[in-house]
Amino acid sequence: MNTVNKINEKLKEMISTLLSKQSDNGAWNFCFEGSIMTDAYMIILIRTLEITDEEVLVKDLVERIKSRQSPNGAWKVYPDEDKGNLSATIEGYFSLLYSGYVGEEASYMRKTERFIRDNGGLAKSDWLTKMMLALTGQIKWPSIIKNIPIEIMLLPRWSPITIYQLVGYARAHWIPILICSNLNKLFVAPQTPNISHLQERLMDSENDRILEEMQNLQLYFKHALKKLSKSPEILKKEAFIKAENYIIERIEENGTIYSYFSASFFMVFAFLALGYDANHPLIRNAFRGMKSYLCRNAEQPFIQNSPSTVWDTALLTAALQQAGVSYRHSSIMTANNYLLSRQHQKYGDWAVNNPDVIPGGWGFSDINTFVPDIDDTTAALRAITPLTQTNILYKEAWNKGVEWILSMQNDDGGWSAFEKNMDNYLLSLIPFKYEDRVLFDPSTADLTGRTLYFLGEYTTIPLESEIFQTAKEWFERNQEANGSWYGRWGNCYIYGTWAAITGLKAIGVSNDDPIISRAVKWLLSVQNEDGGWGESCASDIKKRYIPLPHSTPSQTAWALDALISASDNPTSKIEVGIHALLNILEANDGRSNYPTGAGIPGGYYIHYHSYKYIWPLQAFSHYKNKYDL
């Protein structure tokens, strides 16, 4: 069977499988699978709230956490992580003890304790893990957190430093944490495990070093607060009220904040710190919403941090149409109707830096109504485009979405994920790990590239427009010396380079332009011996390309898609890559489960269960359609 026939067979098989998996409402509900963090935090939350009728869930999560443990007692956040991940290991260890179904005397738990000690103890964990440990009484509140006053909530938006200079998902986590730290609250019950003996390093000496680095920021806080001309007591009271209202105003219909499990976890503790009873409706609704993120469409149930329903549905709907499924097909019509119903009508925090623009974006999750992002919006717009010629509702929705996308271009020419011009590096004085990628929302190659791809392929914006020229200049400034680009929300250089090449080609950049030829040369240089591509999550941490010893379907599809866009004719390297992708999909082994989505650098990576369908479907379709095969 020749290559084209094999592709046709695989496309037919994938289309049939996908149509059979579609929900009645038109959406696709694939799992969004991350590390054990969410499973561990759910156990901790159930025990903290003293919920007694969730033992089946607790036992299921205990089994899932245990199954992910490495032989050395550690847990990892990606399979090839060296030795293990300290924060994940602490979370796994503490939650298993807190469950009551595992004791510290178990041989595998003794290995875990030894790993924690050997790698620096609780003091060396990442910041979110430290916050969980402080809340549950395992460590003192770190001084760096204690020294960020709750009064930061009162600094006006025109101030050089405000809470709004953190990106929205960071605010959703840190405001609840600041409530708890400023109230010096911790939640210890008789059944709470005590692992404080694993601290290993003196927290105070570590804090003193960090506080030295924060002195300028602390001086600014004190100076700014003096200008507010109210007594310290009144300011503090007003700040707590503002922080509480900020949280409540951003609770989604399902009870979660921003639709994130992890942020909702800290939100519940903030409510408890403010004096809410554990049975308060806000806390009970939050728990129900967080429990609804349980995914059972896998070998073992696990808690998703933020279900990817809109993202998966938009990408699949667009990819199926590229594969030849008519927009008039009932499945596509139902999917697009679902997407239309999920376009945002509310103003969110994105409007702080981008006022006077009508809402028109889409969010990541099914229940997300006011945290739109650029990626989901361009994906949804691509999906509904064919309907805009005949249906006024889709045309109006499409126009609003395009206007919103255009309004969100940053001053530097690129696009961020969530908010506009979110790169105030004064707040990088807060010495958090990977703060440039966690606290802020700068322009990235993946967002900018996919936005250009949509605008170039699906709109009539002139190729010579300033929109496109400033974006190309952003890419020129941010291309790595080896020709690649870093991708923020996927792993990692393959991801960023794919988005950049396909975006630049969509706005008419020539294959001979050095920005394209250098990128293509780099992609070919990292092609594996099996013909595919595979990149480790370690690239995200070390900020340089780290290969995997095997190829993955999504990364192979990304690389192929980029090469196809920059090749007028199919090349031998593309042909080898196509066969490699077909072979990986046919094997359907562990290579398809490698996490190629990125969340928190070094802390949270995602195995999208949809990706083994979406990206190969798109790459195969582009191969066939471009070369008229």
Secondary structure, DSSP 4 states (H G I P E B T S, - for coil): --HHHHHHHHHHHHHHHHHHH--TTS-----EE--THHHHHHHHHHHHTT--S-HHHHHHHHHHHHHT--TTS---SSTT-SS--HHHHHHHHHHHHHHTSS-TTSHHHHHHHHHHHHTT-GGGS-HHHHHHHHHTTSSPPPHHHHTS-GGGGGS-TTSSS-GGGS-HHHHHHHHHHHHHHHTT-----TT----GGG--S-HHHHHHHHHHHHHHHHHHHHHHHHTT-S-HHHHHHHHHHHHHHHHHHTB-TTS-BTT-HHHHHHHHHHHHHTT--TT-HHHHHHHHHHHTTEE-SSSS-EE-SS--HHHHHHHHHHHHHHTT--TTSHHHHHHHHHHHHTS--S--GGGGSS-S-----B-SSTT-SS--BHHHHHHHHHHHGGGGGT-HHHHHHHHHHHHHHHHT--TTS---SSSSSB--GGGGGS--TTHHHHT-B---HHHHHHHHHHHHHHS---TTSHHHHHHHHHHHHH--TTS----SSBSSHHHHHHHHHHHHHHTT--TTSHHHHHHHHHHHHT--TTS---B-THHHHHTS--B-SS--HHHHHHHHHHHHHT-SS--HHHHHHHHHHHHHHHH-SGGGGS--EEEETTTEEEEETTHHHHHHHHHHHHHHHHTT-
